[in-house]
Amino acid sequence: MFKIQKLDFLIAFYITCVVLTEVMGAKTVPLFTIFGFPIHATVTLLILPFIYSINDTLVEVFGKAKAQSVVRSSLLMILFILIFSLIATALPADKRFAPTEGAYATTV
């Protein structure tokens, strides 16, 4: 079996949770209905307790400076995702998908 340091795992899990929160933020699920109005919530509510717990653990065990470093690292990952998403979205779609997918069809 392979050995993983606890701090490395916590940091990787924290950044993964932050990235999942950014990627899955638009996904909503119905919760319940109040007086005929449906109430929906984002699926990221399931991930946020992990983020706060890990951040609190890092502050308590390793100090404020280490926790700030991890938060900055996760913010850099979000920036990387944003830049990559902008580039990937700006690229033209492949023509071979146009006949089967209406979203890829281009009007000339």
N, C-alpha and C positions, 0 to 999 in steps of 0.2 A: 504494500500500500504506500501511497505517497504522503508526505508530511506537509501540512499547511500551518503557517503561523497564524495565531488567532487574530492579531492585528491586521495582517494582510487580508484575511477572510472578511473581517468587519468592513474594511475600506472597500474591498471589491463588492461586497453585498450592498453597502451604502450607495456607491456610485451606480450600481445596477438598479437599485430601487428608484433613484433620482431619474435615471434615464427612462425607466419604465413609466414613471409618472408623467414625464414630458411626452412620451410617445403615445401613451394610452389615455391622455387627458380628455380627449374628445368623446371617448366611448362612455355612454351612459346606460344605466339599467333602471327599469321601473321599480320603485319601492312600494308605494301604496297610493291610494286615492283618498283625498279629503274633499268632501262635498262635491264630488264629480270632477275635481281637478287632479290629474295624475302628478305624482311627485317622483322625480327622477334624481339620481345621484351618479356622479362619475365613479368609475371603477378604481380610480386612484385613491379613493378613501380607504381601500383595503391595504394599500401600500404605505400610506402616511404614518401609521403607528410604528412601523419598522424604522422609518427614517428618523422619527423623533427619538425612539428608544436607542438607536445606534449613536445618534448625535449626543444624547445625554450620557451614554456610557463612555464615549470617547472623551467628553469633557471631564467626567468624574475620575476616570482611570488614567488618562494620558495628558490631561490638561487642556486649557483653552487654546493654546497655540497649535497643538496637533489637530484639534477639532476644526479650527479655522482653516488649516491647511487642507484637510479633507473636503471641507465645503468649497473651498476655492477650486480644488481639483474637479469636483463634480460640476461646478459652474463652467469650467473650461470644456468639459465633455458636452455639456448642453450647447455651448457655443459651436463646438465642432459639429454636432448634429445639425444645428441650424444652418451652418455654412454648407455642409454636404447636402442637406435637403434643398437648399436654394439652387445649388449647382445641378443636382439631379433633376429637379423640376424644370429648370430652364433648358435642359437638353431635349432635342426633338425625339418624339416617339419613333420606334422602329416601324417601318411600313408594313411588315409582315403581319402585324397584329390588327391593322385597320379593318380588314374584312370581317373579323370575328368580334371585335370589340368596338362598339359605337363611341366610347370615350376617346379612343385613339384616332378616330376619323378626323381628317383635316379638311377644311373647306378651302377651296382654291378660288 
